[in-house]
Amino acid sequence: ESYAIADPIGDRPGDYRLIDVAGERALLLTSGRHVQGWGEMLRLSQRIGPLRGLPMASATARLRVHVREPVELHLEVCSKHLLYDAGCVGVTRRIDASAEAWRWIELHMPEDDHVGAGTWYAPRPTVFSVAIEQTNARLAISRIELVTDSGARPLVTGDFTAGLAHWLFSSARHHLPWHAT
């Protein structure tokens, strides 16, 4: 609370919280007011491995979202330990606002070269993450489904009816606001 009140607006970190929207339990994800580069994005992640020996060349994610303003949604699957990745596949896509309370969107990974397209093998735990890749934006997510190219469905909890069970947050380079003072 002190950081949010005392710090310059341009340094305010993102936020995540559980809410109810149109009768559904959801995650409200808000990006920070600082530059949203690869390391600065606030990610909400779930471990989905390790998937040693399993190629992760592609995966399909379906999300049930509520968006009031356009959002650059970022999804990734990374071989990762804490903040340090050893290879990722992912996608970033603009999601336009809609009058619908909820709608399903589908994204295929990889579709974006800078995320690290291609087959790789996970020597570390494997993590699925969702983030917003733009400054000061927000969206609500009530359900996430992830299906790998081999047909596996690795998410333990794809909805938020059990709260944030199995979900963790991180920000690789913009993590100091989250340290207790």
Backbone bond lengths (Angstrom), bond angles and torsions (degrees), N, CA, C in turn:
res aa  C-N    CA-C-N  psi(-1)  N-CA   C-N-CA  omega(-1)  CA-C   N-CA-C  phi
1 E - - - 1.447 - - 1.513 110.90 -
2 S 1.339 116.67 -42.64 1.461 119.84 179.92 1.517 110.54 -62.90
3 Y 1.304 117.11 -43.40 1.465 120.96 -179.65 1.524 110.47 -61.69
4 A 1.317 117.25 -44.90 1.461 121.09 -178.40 1.526 111.89 -63.65
5 I 1.323 117.40 -33.73 1.462 121.20 -178.31 1.528 111.37 -82.80
6 A 1.336 117.54 -42.86 1.455 121.73 -171.40 1.521 114.70 -88.36
7 D 1.314 118.79 -24.24 1.456 120.53 -174.00 1.522 111.91 -81.93
8 P 1.324 116.94 153.60 1.469 119.31 178.12 1.526 110.77 -58.96
9 I 1.313 116.74 145.11 1.463 121.85 -177.25 1.520 111.27 -54.74
10 G 1.324 117.99 -37.88 1.456 121.41 -178.37 1.513 114.90 -66.31
11 D 1.331 118.17 -13.90 1.465 122.22 179.96 1.521 113.33 -103.37
12 R 1.304 118.10 -0.72 1.471 119.54 -175.61 1.521 110.71 -65.19
13 P 1.333 116.47 131.51 1.461 120.57 -178.15 1.526 111.64 -77.37
14 G 1.318 114.67 169.56 1.457 120.14 174.73 1.515 111.25 -69.95
15 D 1.323 115.49 -178.57 1.457 120.65 -176.54 1.529 108.27 -148.55
16 Y 1.300 116.30 156.07 1.464 122.12 173.25 1.515 107.30 -143.81
17 R 1.329 115.59 143.68 1.467 120.06 178.93 1.518 109.29 -161.49
18 L 1.310 115.41 159.04 1.459 120.93 176.31 1.516 109.28 -88.35
19 I 1.329 116.53 137.45 1.458 122.22 179.83 1.522 108.65 -140.59
20 D 1.317 116.79 170.85 1.461 122.78 171.10 1.521 107.73 -114.65
21 V 1.335 116.48 126.08 1.459 122.58 179.53 1.518 108.03 -129.24
22 A 1.319 116.28 123.14 1.466 121.71 176.99 1.527 111.04 48.03
23 G 1.323 116.57 43.78 1.451 121.29 175.54 1.515 115.67 80.54
24 E 1.335 119.23 7.29 1.466 121.73 179.95 1.520 110.50 -120.78
25 R 1.342 115.74 140.63 1.466 122.15 174.57 1.518 106.98 -74.86
26 A 1.324 117.30 133.03 1.462 119.99 -174.15 1.516 111.01 -145.81
27 L 1.316 114.02 164.26 1.447 123.49 171.88 1.516 107.48 -98.82
28 L 1.320 117.83 125.93 1.456 122.14 172.54 1.520 106.35 -99.85
29 L 1.330 116.08 116.30 1.453 122.36 -178.62 1.524 107.83 -110.12
30 T 1.344 116.52 127.65 1.456 122.44 -179.18 1.521 108.33 -124.96
31 S 1.325 116.55 132.35 1.466 119.67 178.10 1.523 109.97 -82.14
32 G 1.331 115.46 160.21 1.455 120.77 178.94 1.519 111.93 -72.47
33 R 1.315 114.86 172.92 1.468 120.20 179.49 1.522 111.55 -95.00
34 H 1.314 116.96 8.13 1.464 122.69 177.33 1.530 108.94 -98.39
35 V 1.312 117.56 175.17 1.469 122.23 178.01 1.523 109.06 -58.78
36 Q 1.324 117.10 136.67 1.466 121.56 -176.43 1.534 110.99 -106.76
37 G 1.322 117.12 72.98 1.456 121.49 174.99 1.521 110.49 -85.94
38 W 1.324 115.94 -174.24 1.472 121.54 -177.36 1.525 111.42 -54.32
39 G 1.309 118.09 -45.63 1.456 120.47 -176.43 1.517 114.65 -86.28
40 E 1.308 117.42 -14.94 1.458 120.06 -175.20 1.525 114.16 -91.73
41 M 1.317 117.76 -17.41 1.469 120.15 -178.03 1.522 111.03 -62.77
42 L 1.323 116.52 139.98 1.459 122.11 171.49 1.523 106.49 -83.06
43 R 1.326 116.46 116.99 1.457 121.72 -177.91 1.523 110.13 -105.98
44 L 1.309 115.81 141.96 1.456 120.95 167.25 1.522 104.99 -108.78
45 S 1.323 116.69 123.63 1.462 121.43 -168.89 1.520 112.27 -129.39
46 Q 1.327 113.70 157.26 1.459 121.59 174.10 1.517 107.85 -137.70
47 R 1.338 115.81 131.08 1.469 119.34 175.76 1.518 108.81 -69.10
48 I 1.312 115.35 135.08 1.461 120.45 -179.17 1.515 111.36 -126.81
49 G 1.286 118.72 20.99 1.462 121.14 -175.87 1.508 109.71 -154.91
50 P 1.322 116.80 -156.50 1.445 125.43 18.10 1.526 111.82 -74.59
51 L 1.316 114.53 146.47 1.466 120.91 177.35 1.517 108.66 -109.86
52 R 1.333 115.87 53.30 1.470 120.23 -178.03 1.520 110.53 -57.28
53 G 1.326 113.76 132.97 1.456 119.46 176.44 1.511 114.32 79.36
54 L 1.317 117.86 -1.67 1.470 120.44 -178.93 1.518 109.22 -100.83
55 P 1.328 118.45 116.42 1.461 118.35 178.07 1.523 110.47 -65.15
56 M 1.310 115.57 136.62 1.458 121.67 178.65 1.521 108.95 -116.69
57 A 1.329 116.71 52.29 1.459 120.10 -177.48 1.513 111.12 -68.00
58 S 1.322 116.87 -31.17 1.454 118.58 -179.97 1.515 110.23 -155.45
59 A 1.315 114.69 158.72 1.456 122.67 176.84 1.519 107.29 -155.46
60 T 1.320 115.89 158.06 1.461 121.03 176.59 1.519 107.81 -120.25
61 A 1.330 114.83 131.40 1.462 120.62 177.10 1.519 108.45 -115.66
62 R 1.324 115.79 134.68 1.467 121.97 172.92 1.509 107.02 -117.75
63 L 1.326 116.10 131.23 1.461 121.27 -179.14 1.510 109.30 -129.07
64 R 1.312 115.34 139.39 1.465 121.67 173.18 1.515 105.76 -97.58
65 V 1.351 116.43 113.04 1.453 121.11 -170.10 1.520 112.40 -124.92
66 H 1.319 114.07 158.82 1.465 123.47 172.25 1.525 105.63 -129.09
67 V 1.341 116.86 117.23 1.460 121.91 -174.53 1.521 108.82 -129.42
68 R 1.335 117.31 122.89 1.471 121.18 178.14 1.516 112.46 -94.76
69 E 1.336 117.58 -27.17 1.454 123.58 177.57 1.524 107.45 -133.35
70 P 1.333 118.95 153.10 1.471 120.57 -179.27 1.529 111.59 -54.83
71 V 1.334 115.64 141.55 1.457 123.01 -176.64 1.519 109.38 -136.37
72 E 1.341 116.50 139.97 1.458 122.41 172.19 1.530 107.35 -92.24
73 L 1.319 116.39 97.67 1.465 122.49 -177.09 1.520 109.41 -85.55
74 H 1.317 116.14 132.38 1.467 122.49 -178.88 1.526 109.07 -119.00
75 L 1.335 116.90 127.04 1.465 122.76 175.54 1.517 108.22 -124.75
76 E 1.334 116.48 145.69 1.463 119.37 178.11 1.523 110.59 -153.22
77 V 1.321 114.55 154.83 1.456 123.23 169.07 1.517 105.13 -122.87
78 C 1.342 116.48 120.62 1.461 121.24 -175.04 1.523 111.29 -128.48
79 S 1.305 115.06 147.97 1.447 121.57 164.82 1.520 104.35 -83.06
80 K 1.333 117.56 113.46 1.464 119.02 -167.11 1.520 111.62 -147.59
81 H 1.324 114.91 143.32 1.455 122.08 169.14 1.526 106.66 -124.02
82 L 1.308 117.59 119.06 1.455 123.84 -175.40 1.526 109.49 54.41
83 L 1.330 118.61 -110.59 1.457 121.52 -177.70 1.526 112.76 -100.59
84 Y 1.318 118.49 -4.16 1.458 122.12 -166.48 1.518 111.06 -106.04
85 D 1.340 115.86 111.72 1.463 118.52 -178.25 1.520 110.68 -93.46
86 A 1.331 114.52 154.73 1.460 121.88 178.14 1.524 109.12 -122.72
87 G 1.308 116.88 31.80 1.456 121.80 178.86 1.512 110.65 129.99
88 C 1.340 115.64 135.97 1.457 121.32 -177.19 1.525 110.38 -140.07
89 V 1.317 115.32 152.29 1.459 122.16 164.55 1.518 105.80 -122.98
90 G 1.329 116.12 145.98 1.451 116.96 -178.07 1.511 113.12 -174.43
91 V 1.324 113.59 -172.85 1.455 120.88 -178.44 1.524 108.73 -153.98
92 T 1.326 115.55 146.34 1.461 121.86 170.59 1.519 106.54 -124.76
93 R 1.317 116.73 129.22 1.455 120.34 -178.55 1.516 110.62 -141.12
94 R 1.329 114.98 142.74 1.468 121.21 175.72 1.524 108.24 -75.61
95 I 1.327 115.12 128.80 1.454 121.90 175.88 1.524 106.29 -110.57
96 D 1.318 117.21 117.44 1.456 121.09 -177.79 1.523 111.51 -79.56
97 A 1.314 114.89 154.54 1.463 121.05 177.83 1.518 109.66 -64.26
98 S 1.323 115.19 154.23 1.455 120.70 -179.01 1.517 109.64 -145.43
99 A 1.323 115.03 149.24 1.464 120.32 176.45 1.529 110.55 -76.98
100 E 1.329 117.00 -17.73 1.463 120.72 179.68 1.527 109.61 -66.34
101 A 1.326 115.95 142.42 1.463 119.38 176.95 1.533 109.49 -63.99
102 W 1.315 117.78 -48.07 1.467 123.01 -179.48 1.519 108.66 -136.90
103 R 1.327 116.14 145.43 1.461 120.53 172.72 1.521 108.65 -150.52
104 W 1.325 115.59 153.68 1.457 122.06 178.52 1.519 109.02 -90.32
105 I 1.321 117.05 137.52 1.457 122.09 170.75 1.522 107.77 -124.76
106 E 1.306 116.75 152.39 1.454 121.54 -179.51 1.511 109.00 -127.45
107 L 1.333 117.01 132.62 1.457 122.69 178.91 1.512 108.89 -129.24
108 H 1.325 115.81 142.27 1.464 121.80 179.87 1.523 108.75 -111.13
109 M 1.320 116.10 132.78 1.461 120.88 179.05 1.516 108.38 -113.08
110 P 1.308 120.79 138.42 1.461 126.46 -4.18 1.527 110.89 -89.37
111 E 1.315 115.09 150.56 1.459 121.86 171.28 1.512 110.83 -135.17
112 D 1.313 117.24 -1.71 1.451 121.39 -174.40 1.526 109.29 -128.68
113 D 1.336 117.37 116.20 1.466 122.29 -173.71 1.522 114.27 -57.07
114 H 1.353 117.85 -37.33 1.462 118.13 -173.52 1.525 112.46 -69.10
115 V 1.305 117.79 -13.91 1.466 119.68 -179.97 1.517 110.91 -82.12
116 G 1.334 117.91 -21.98 1.465 119.82 177.55 1.504 112.04 109.15
117 A 1.303 117.51 62.44 1.455 121.92 -178.93 1.521 110.84 -66.12
118 G 1.308 115.97 152.99 1.454 121.35 174.23 1.505 112.90 123.13
119 T 1.306 115.10 166.67 1.466 121.50 179.34 1.519 109.11 -75.18
120 W 1.300 117.16 138.53 1.441 122.12 175.21 1.516 107.52 -148.30
121 Y 1.314 116.20 163.63 1.451 121.82 179.69 1.520 108.18 -119.06
122 A 1.286 116.34 140.38 1.463 121.11 -171.42 1.523 112.11 -89.16
123 P 1.360 118.17 103.21 1.458 119.65 175.04 1.526 112.07 -81.22
124 R 1.316 117.79 -14.41 1.459 124.46 -179.93 1.520 108.36 -118.13
125 P 1.331 117.79 176.16 1.466 118.25 173.92 1.532 110.61 -57.38
126 T 1.307 115.72 147.68 1.454 121.42 -179.17 1.519 108.38 -101.79
127 V 1.347 116.03 137.20 1.455 122.13 -173.32 1.528 109.57 -130.81
128 F 1.335 116.08 133.20 1.457 122.35 171.12 1.520 106.87 -99.14
129 S 1.346 117.13 133.88 1.466 120.41 -178.34 1.515 111.29 -134.15
130 V 1.326 114.12 150.06 1.462 122.61 173.71 1.529 107.14 -126.01
131 A 1.352 115.42 139.05 1.468 120.85 -179.00 1.524 108.82 -152.98
132 I 1.316 115.56 172.46 1.465 121.94 174.14 1.520 107.15 -113.34
133 E 1.327 116.29 126.82 1.463 121.04 -175.60 1.529 111.62 -102.52
134 Q 1.304 116.48 49.26 1.457 121.82 173.69 1.518 108.01 -157.69
135 T 1.297 115.86 159.74 1.462 121.92 -177.09 1.527 111.39 -77.88
136 N 1.328 115.35 137.54 1.461 123.06 170.84 1.534 113.92 53.22
137 A 1.308 116.52 55.25 1.467 121.77 178.63 1.523 108.82 -129.63
138 R 1.343 116.38 165.84 1.458 119.74 179.85 1.511 111.15 -153.34
139 L 1.334 113.89 154.22 1.454 120.86 173.14 1.516 108.67 -153.33
140 A 1.330 114.86 157.45 1.463 121.49 176.81 1.523 107.77 -108.96
141 I 1.332 115.87 139.54 1.467 122.87 179.12 1.522 107.22 -127.15
142 S 1.344 117.01 125.31 1.468 118.78 178.28 1.525 112.14 -103.06
143 R 1.326 117.71 -20.82 1.463 120.13 -178.04 1.513 109.70 -154.63
144 I 1.347 116.23 141.55 1.457 123.08 175.84 1.520 108.07 -131.66
145 E 1.319 116.03 130.28 1.467 122.33 173.56 1.515 107.54 -120.94
146 L 1.323 117.34 135.60 1.459 122.37 177.72 1.514 108.47 -128.20
147 V 1.331 116.46 126.94 1.463 121.96 179.01 1.525 107.80 -127.32
148 T 1.343 116.95 121.72 1.462 120.67 179.12 1.523 109.86 -77.92
149 D 1.341 115.87 169.21 1.450 119.87 -179.14 1.528 112.21 -64.79
150 S 1.345 117.63 -17.32 1.460 120.65 177.07 1.533 112.23 -90.76
151 G 1.343 116.93 -0.26 1.462 120.98 178.52 1.519 114.64 93.81
152 A 1.335 117.57 -1.22 1.470 120.60 179.39 1.534 110.31 -71.06
153 R 1.326 115.90 148.06 1.475 123.37 175.75 1.524 107.01 -119.26
154 P 1.342 116.38 86.40 1.466 119.54 -168.21 1.526 117.24 -81.25
155 L 1.328 120.86 -10.95 1.461 119.76 -179.98 1.525 110.66 -71.05
156 V 1.331 116.63 131.91 1.464 121.68 177.73 1.525 109.61 -75.52
157 T 1.325 116.24 -46.24 1.461 120.95 176.58 1.523 108.19 -125.78
158 G 1.302 116.64 119.66 1.454 121.71 -179.49 1.510 112.78 -103.42
159 D 1.322 116.11 -3.39 1.467 118.90 176.09 1.528 107.74 -128.50
160 F 1.296 116.69 -177.45 1.460 120.17 -174.29 1.527 112.05 -118.35
161 T 1.345 116.32 23.94 1.460 120.19 177.86 1.530 111.20 -66.74
162 A 1.333 117.25 -25.52 1.469 121.92 176.56 1.529 110.21 -99.66
163 G 1.312 116.65 25.67 1.461 120.43 -178.21 1.516 110.45 73.37
164 L 1.318 116.25 -140.40 1.457 121.37 -178.65 1.528 112.13 -99.60
165 A 1.336 116.33 26.00 1.464 120.35 178.16 1.524 109.86 -54.65
166 H 1.336 116.60 129.06 1.468 126.22 179.39 1.528 114.02 76.72
167 W 1.326 119.03 -2.05 1.471 122.18 179.64 1.524 109.27 -103.67
168 L 1.327 116.72 137.78 1.462 123.64 178.91 1.522 108.44 -129.29
169 F 1.319 117.96 153.39 1.458 119.96 176.71 1.520 109.63 -110.67
170 S 1.342 115.68 154.77 1.461 120.83 175.89 1.525 109.68 -158.76
171 S 1.309 114.61 161.69 1.456 123.16 170.69 1.520 105.79 -150.56
172 A 1.315 117.11 116.52 1.468 121.27 -170.34 1.523 113.89 -63.41
173 R 1.325 118.54 -45.40 1.459 120.38 -176.98 1.520 113.19 -110.83
174 H 1.302 118.25 -17.16 1.463 120.10 -177.23 1.538 108.67 -114.89
175 H 1.328 114.76 58.42 1.467 119.56 -174.93 1.520 114.23 -106.00
176 L 1.320 118.66 -9.85 1.468 119.44 -177.94 1.518 114.10 -59.82
177 P 1.353 120.06 -33.97 1.473 118.17 177.97 1.525 113.49 -60.79
178 W 1.340 117.23 -19.52 1.453 120.25 -175.86 1.519 112.25 -90.39
179 H 1.349 118.00 -5.66 1.459 120.79 178.53 1.528 108.82 -77.75
180 A 1.301 116.89 135.82 1.473 120.66 177.45 1.521 109.31 -69.97
181 T 1.335 115.93 142.09 1.473 118.83 178.47 1.506 110.25 -112.96
